[in-house]
Amino acid sequence: MKIIKLAVPIGITIAVGLMVASCAPQSSSPQQVQSTVPSNPTVTYKYLGDQDLVQANQNAAGFCNQYQSIPRTKTFSTEPNGGKLVVFECLHAAQPPVLPPQYNPNAGYTYMTDQELVEASRNAQIYCMNNGSQQVMSNVTTNVNGSRTVSFQCGPR
C-alpha cells in the first residue's frame, strides 16, 4: 500500500512535466514539420527565407541518406499566416548524382524562384560530396532588379 501512495505523486509529477515540456516553443529554423515513410519517404520543412531553404535542402539530404536516397523537391506552399513549407521526397538513385556539365563552383548563381535556389544548392552539395566535403556554405545577396544571387563554398568535413 505504501508503494502505491508513493507512485501516484511521482506519476502526476512526471505527467505534468511532460505536458509542460510539450508546450515549449521550438526556435530552430528551418523547422522539420513532418516526415513519412511510404514507398518514397517524404520530409516537410517550414522555412522563412533563402538561407533557411538552403539549410532545409541540406537537412533533407541527411534525412534521405538514411534511406540510401536523394531528395527531390515535391512541393512548395505558403500557409495562411505567410509561413512557407517545402516537401522533399526521397528517391532511390540507381547511380550517384551527376553535376550538370556547366556547373562552376566559383560562380554565383542568379535565381528568381525557390525551386531554382534548391537546384543550385543541390548542385553545390553534389560538387562538394564528389570532392570530399559534405558541408556546403552559402551566401545569398539580393540584386537591384529583385533577383537574388547565391554562391557556395565547400567546407571541411
C-alpha positions in Angstrom: 0.0 0.0 0.0 2.9 2.4 0.8 4.3 1.8 -2.7 1.0 2.8 -4.4 0.8 6.0 -2.3 4.3 7.0 -3.5 3.7 6.0 -7.1 0.7 8.3 -7.5 2.5 11.6 -6.7 5.5 10.5 -8.8 3.3 9.7 -11.7 1.5 13.0 -11.5 4.8 14.9 -11.4 6.0 13.1 -14.5 2.8 13.7 -16.4 2.8 17.4 -15.5 6.5 17.7 -16.6 5.7 16.0 -19.9 2.8 18.4 -20.6 4.9 21.4 -19.8 7.8 20.2 -22.0 5.4 19.6 -24.9 4.4 23.3 -24.8 7.9 24.7 -25.0 8.4 26.7 -28.2 10.9 25.4 -30.8 13.2 28.1 -32.2 15.2 26.1 -34.8 14.9 27.3 -38.3 14.2 25.7 -40.7 11.8 23.5 -38.7 11.0 19.9 -39.7 7.2 19.7 -39.7 6.5 16.2 -40.8 8.1 13.1 -42.2 6.5 10.0 -43.6 7.8 6.6 -44.8 5.5 5.4 -47.7 7.2 3.9 -50.8 9.2 7.1 -51.1 9.7 8.8 -47.7 9.0 12.5 -47.5 10.0 15.2 -45.2 8.5 18.7 -44.8 10.3 21.8 -43.6 9.0 25.2 -42.6 11.3 28.0 -43.7 11.5 31.8 -43.6 14.0 32.9 -46.2 16.5 31.8 -48.7 19.2 30.7 -46.2 16.6 28.6 -44.4 15.6 27.0 -47.7 19.3 26.1 -48.5 19.6 24.6 -45.0 16.3 22.7 -45.4 17.7 21.2 -48.6 20.8 20.1 -46.8 18.7 18.7 -43.9 16.6 16.8 -46.5 19.8 15.3 -47.9 20.7 14.0 -44.5 17.1 12.7 -43.9 17.1 10.9 -47.2 20.6 9.5 -46.7 19.2 7.1 -44.1 17.1 5.5 -46.9 20.0 5.4 -49.3 18.1 8.0 -51.3 18.5 11.6 -52.6 16.0 14.4 -52.0 13.8 15.8 -54.8 11.6 18.8 -54.2 8.0 17.7 -54.3 6.0 20.9 -53.5 6.3 24.4 -52.2 3.4 26.0 -50.4 2.5 29.1 -48.4 0.5 28.8 -45.2 -2.4 31.2 -44.5 -0.2 33.0 -41.9 2.5 33.6 -44.6 4.9 30.8 -43.5 6.5 28.8 -46.3 6.6 25.0 -46.5 8.7 22.7 -48.7 8.2 19.0 -49.1 11.1 16.8 -50.2 10.6 13.3 -51.5 13.4 10.7 -51.1 14.1 8.9 -54.4 16.4 5.9 -54.8 19.2 6.7 -57.1 20.3 3.9 -59.4 23.7 5.7 -59.7 25.4 8.6 -57.9 24.0 12.0 -58.9 26.0 13.8 -61.7 26.6 17.5 -62.0 25.3 19.4 -65.0 28.3 20.0 -67.4 28.1 23.8 -66.9 28.4 23.8 -63.1 31.2 26.1 -61.8 31.7 26.1 -58.0 33.3 29.5 -58.2 30.4 31.3 -59.9 27.4 32.9 -58.4 24.0 31.6 -59.5 21.2 34.1 -60.1 17.7 32.7 -59.3 14.1 34.0 -59.1 12.3 31.1 -57.6 12.7 28.8 -54.6 12.9 25.9 -56.9 15.9 27.4 -58.8 17.6 28.0 -55.4 17.1 24.4 -54.3 18.5 23.2 -57.7 21.6 25.4 -57.2 22.0 24.2 -53.7 21.7 20.5 -54.7 24.4 21.0 -57.4 26.7 22.5 -54.8 26.1 19.6 -52.5 26.9 17.1 -55.3 30.1 19.0 -56.2 31.2 19.2 -52.6 30.5 15.5 -51.9 32.3 14.5 -55.1 35.3 16.5 -53.9 35.5 15.0 -50.4 33.4 17.5 -48.4 29.9 17.2 -47.1 29.4 20.7 -45.7 28.2 23.4 -48.1 28.4 27.1 -47.0 26.2 29.6 -48.9 25.9 33.3 -49.2 22.7 35.0 -50.7 22.5 38.5 -52.0 19.6 40.5 -53.4 20.2 42.3 -56.7 18.7 45.7 -57.6 16.4 44.1 -60.2 14.8 41.9 -57.5 16.6 38.7 -58.5 18.9 37.0 -56.0 22.4 35.5 -56.3 23.7 32.6 -54.3 27.3 31.5 -54.1 28.5 28.3 -52.4 31.8 27.1 -50.9 32.7 23.6 -49.7 33.7 23.5 -46.1 35.8 21.0 -44.2 34.3 17.7 -43.2 
